[in-house]
Amino acid sequence: MYIGNAWLRRAARGRRVAVSALVLCALFFLLGEARGAEPDAPQGPAPLLTLLFTGNTEGQFRPCAVCGGTAHGGLDRRSTVLAQVRAQGGGRVLAVAGGYEFTPFRAELPGADVARALAQAYAHMGYDLGLLSARDFDWLRGAGANPGPAWLPPAPEPRVRRLDAGGLRVGVVVLPAGQGLHAPAAPEAVEAVLRAARELRPEVDLLVGLGSWGWQADKALLDASEVPFDVLLSSGAGRGTGVRPVAGGRVLEVRPEYQGWSVIRLDILALPQAGPDAAWTEGVHYRARVLKLDATVPGDAKVSSILGWM
């Protein structure tokens, strides 16, 4: 009898240990899922500025179900990521959008009700600055849709915008409208952009170019003998290459993936020393990450509600 009772007690303890282990595993799994819903805070020094950049979304508001083996994208997920990074950033976060956020490069456009819903979703996300391609602007205007005052229409001449992020003076030169999707840059347009950048340079700490010219026209700008930009936020035709130093390391070129699969996060850690030999060094002056909008990112309920009928 004693042996039987002892065996039963050991079996009961074993069952309790197994159940406890299963509970702990479940808790670790759930905690991991919760952590996955938020962008991990980067390790190392706090950035002077975090730039969040999107572009070339081409009106895609749902996740792409066949992208990279899992569903990536979705404006509701993007809204969540923008809000989370802002909450972590202590007032040093700027969200900027390039062209072709609302419309595809060439495909047929949907109806006016879609334009109005997308404009409402983008207004909710609260971008600090956005640039509409000519096709974006024409479609939205025709539908009576307005994503908000931060979004600039295309214009024939460069424009300048000044932004502040935690005391860092950020100057943005908005490139004029391009000549076409794959058209080269007109020499007079390149000179006008460089002139605007040179004039703004002494007034700011960080000088940013924002355009929708596409890679071919951007190259003419970056090949100029004097490129005064620190960062060039690019959209339009061309493969999404993320963040990379170009022009001898003097400029960080930022190009997004197509169709809104991700958000590019660029942390400015320190500004390169001024001078002809100035160059960006990863880990010293900047960190770059592509924040994938996958299933670990919960959708923003407000944006889901705005777009849910489509």
Steps between C-alpha positions, in 0.01 A plus 500: 500500500781744590679429174180561303431831680857620444475416129171693478653800677798498260266472200290791627813714548610408147167606359519832691852564367389421144198730527718778647746461216221522244362812668845663503553414134165653414583815696838534327329452164239765574761742630703442188194571286435820694860612456479420130212744466729794580819604321795408718672805645841518325799430715764769556474878535169678460477659155501873440220435253300207366372528143219264400460486123247339268427541131402305189213331685296530178168509682542157661318509832474127574787264583650325198418134562781356286793729587802319639304194611277697736264794489685832511361851497165651585430862591347398833829334599696800376291732717583285802875512429504877447318553829727262692825651372371850578414388854857373546665800336452779751400761241794421271307307232399629157278295269546592133336356187615509141297482182272227366358421841145518365522389138680231299757604243291398200204274589137609480382707795211397728197716573468824691372326815832317529689828461301657782553200731875495438523874562319454832734215603813699415366805683453283810863382482617859543800525271721801566560550128381324187557554128231415248602381157314663213282190465425495874401864494277481193314192627443637850393842373255342256343306789486801733739316736756676719750313723582819692719812488826309545463358148647715224378499140754477219650831392729617217759651736677374815342586834651519846352376826652537846422240767611472861562174683605540862700813419669357189437731206401294196478670164320327213539592135197362317599413145286635216276268302690268267458475125365145506535162666831409334598839360847642567531811712500829314831683563317817603298302757818351649659845524187647662501225765870541574461877526210467747703250705808725510291792621334294775815321615630767748163522675454135598677213676380228262417560134257257336382469141153358433392402151318261269736521201599133495848351500610622157429868564628471858831378363548824307451688826736278699767514227523878524842628600356649820217318676399700808242250629562280802205270424300444180155345548419350161189359337385427149638236265787292635567203723454546874855496639432618855769732636842522338784756489554647154696789347820391670319436829386861532131427444267234640261394225175350632275303263197299619368163391201500270139464616547592863651181633707685759603829661860618477640620831811720485649600836740794485750444782747778421561740215810448288762768540457777245742520212581344164605171662184461707350152474232296673616198702244239602493443875676832562281750320191296420304178544259371239226240525220379276198448725304218339124525536433133564253304711673597827382860450138555608285721284389845614126464563423848369668438163348152482159659548563766232606241243296200614219541246734464200 
